[in-house]
């Protein structure tokens, strides 16, 4: 059976109904879909199912093959879940080979309502964030190809996300930041418990934004005294002013501890706010 195109378009307006891509209407694009990047990469938002599949294959390679996640997918070699049809999928390609080397997905408020919630809602009770939902985008499934983890790909992704947030008038980003259960030379979550101990002292959000894990990592039964640094992506979020919203959840399928994190544009440090505003222009 022929597959339908994915309902994702470059920086699509959040008010468009799901499935509008099948209608005979012009694309609402006022700028090129692909933006060349000086460092030999190009960034684009997926416009059809084939491009989404390329992102899902990279996700499978990173999460299942490298990290050992147990993915419930009906498409071999692809990481597919129920939120993918509602998300915008951001791709970074190697300009020479056109291989997808980095990806993010973004779930806008309108699409989250159509999906019945966010991925984070599955792992956490987000009741205290209800006042933010109309301006809140969920970011997830971030990954970079093993041969391209020098930082440039993440910078390219964040430049496009800045444009996305500005164009769609969104000011808050949330997501689950994963710490593998086997991380920092330890196993069974000791590193995750230690990272949580550190971050709750330095980067914990105010109580008004606290969320509760539905399946909590049993930090009280783990050694949280280890001197271990957070994964690079979490450190990057923290530099941008992100806050941890509460204790980590345990994701048995991905064999990881997931920290709930939130970043608000208003909380960006001045030097990063200037970069964000420049990228959004």
N, C-alpha and C positions, 0 to 999 in steps of 0.2 A: 504494500500500500504506500502510495506517495505521501511523504511527510509534508506537513504544512510548514511554512516559514515561521521562524521564531518572532514573537511580538516584541522585538527589541530594535530600537533605532538610535542613531547617534544623538545623545543628549535629548531624548524625547520629552516633550512637555508632560508633566505629571497628570494633567487632567484628561488625557486621551484614554478612551475606553479600551480595555484589552480586546484584541481581535480586530482593531481598526485597520491593521496593515493589510487585511484582505479586501478592503474597500477601494474603489477606484478614485482615490484622492491623491493629490500631489504630496510628496514628502515635505514635512515642516522643517526643512533644513536651510539655514541661511549661511552655512559655512561648509568647507570640505569635511567629509567624513574622516579622512585620513590626514593626520598631522605629522609630517616628517620630523624626526628628532635628530639633532646634530650627531649624536653618538652612534649613528647607524641603525637606529630603531625607528619604528613608526607606531603610532598609537591610534586606535580606532575603537568605536563601539560596534559590537556585532550587529549586522543587519539581516542575517538570515540564519537558518538552522545549521548550515554547514559551519559557519563561523562559531556558533555556540558549541558545536560538537568539538571543534579544535580546542576550545577552552576546557571542555570537559575531559578531553584526552590528557591534556597537561595536568589537570587536577588529579586524575586517576594515577598518573605516573608518580606524582609527588606524594599524594596521600596514601594510596594503596601500596604501590611498589616500594617507595622509599620508607614510608612511615609505618606501613603495616596495617592501615585502617581496613576494617571489614565493612565494605560498602555494599549496601543493598541496591544493586542496580540491575536493570533488565537488559542493559546494553553493554556487552563485554568491552572492557578496556576504557570505559567512560565513567566518570563520577556524575551521576544524574540524581537530582532529588526534586521534590514537588515544588520547590520555590523557583527553580530555574526558569519556568515559563513566565514568571511574573517579574523577573529581574532584568536590569540592563547589564550586559556583559562587556567589560572593558578588556581589550586585548593589546598587548605589546608584541610586535613582530620583529624578528631580525630582518632588516631591510634587504639584505643580500639573499637570504634563503626563504623569506616569507614564513618561517616557522614561528608559531606562537611560543613566546618565551616567558610571558608573564600574564597574569589575569587577576581581575577582581570582579565581583558582582555587586550591584547596588540595587536595593529594594526601596522604592520611593513610598511615601505615605499612602498615595492612592492605590498603588499596587499591593501594598501590605494589607489594606482593607479588603481588597479583592481576594487575596490569598488567605484571609482569615487570621492574619497575624504575621509575625516575623519568625525567622529561624531562632532568634534569641528568646522568643516567647516559649519555645519548646524546652529550653534549658533553664529559664529563669522566670520568676514572677516579676513582671515589669510594671506592676500597678503604679508605682510611684513616678513612672515616666509618662503617665497618660497625658499630662499637660504639654508634653513636648512632641507628641506623635505627629501633629499636623506639619511640623517642620523638620522631622527626623528621618534620616535615611539610614538604612542598615547596610553595612559593608560586610562582606564575607568571602569565603573561599579564595582568599588571597594566596597566591603561590607563584614562585619563580623557578624556571628551569635550572637544574643543578649546575649547568655550565655558565650561568649568567648571574650569579649571586654576588655582584660587586657593588650593589647599591643603585646603579644607574637605572635599572628597570623599575625599581620602586619609585624613584624620583619621577620617571616618566608617567607612571600610573597616577601619582599624586598630582601632577600637573593637570592631567585630564579630569581628575576628581574635583579639583578646584573650580574648573569651568562648569562641571556638572552641578555643583552646589550653588554657584552663583546664578546660573541660568534658570535653575528650578526653584530659586528663592528658599533654599534649605539652609539651616544654620547649625544642625546637630547631627553628629555621626555616632552610631553605636555599633557594637559587634562583639563577637566572642573571640578573644585572643587565646590561641591554644599553646599549651606547654606539654610536649610529649611526656608520657609517664616515664619513659626512659630518656632522661635528659641530664646533661652535665655529669655523665659518668655514674649516675645513680639509676635506680629502678623503683617501681611501685609508687611513684609520686612524691618521693622525698624532696626532690628539687622543686616541684610545683608548690609544695607546702612551704618551703623556705622562701621562695619568691613572693608568695602571698604574705608571709610574715613581714618581709621587707617593705612591700608596697603599701600595705595597710597603714604603715607608720609614716610614709612619705607622700603617697599619691591617692589616698582614699578620698572619694567624693564626700560631700556633706550628706548628712543623714536623709535629707529630703529626696536624694536620688538613689538611695540604697535599694538593691534588688536581692532576691533570695533564690538560691539554686534549688531546682526541683530534685535533682539527684546530687547531693553535695559530695565533694571530695572529702573523705574522712581525715581532715587535717589534724585533728586531735590525736589520732593514732599514728601519725607519721612524724618523722624527724624533720623539724623545721629549722634546725640550727645550722644548716649548711651555708657556706659562703659561695653562692652561685649567682651568676648574672642572669637576668631575664633574656629570652630569645631576642634576636636583633629587631624583629618587627615590633615587639612590645617596647623595647627601648626607644625605637623611633617614634612610636605613639606618645610615649612619655615626654620626649623632647618637644613634641608639638603641643604639650599642655593637656594631654588626655588624663582622665581620672579612672581609677578602678571603682566599680560600683558595688562591690561586695565580694564575698568568698567564692572560690572557684567551684564550678560544677564538674562532675566527672562524666566524660563522654566515652562509654565503653566501646562504641563502634570505631571511633577514631583513636582509641587508647590514649586519650589526652585529658588534661585538666584545662578547663576553659574559664578564663577570667572575663567577667563582663566589663566592658570599657566604654567610655563615652568621651567624645571630643567635641567641643563647641567652638565655633569660629571665633566667638568673642574671647575665648580663653587662650588663643594662640599667642605665644610670646611675640613681642614686636617685630623681631627680625624675621620670623616665619610668617607673620601676618602680612608683611610687605611682599614676601615671595608669593604668598597665596593670592593676594590682590592682583599682583602682576600676572600670575598665571590665569586668573579668572577674566582679565580684560580681553 
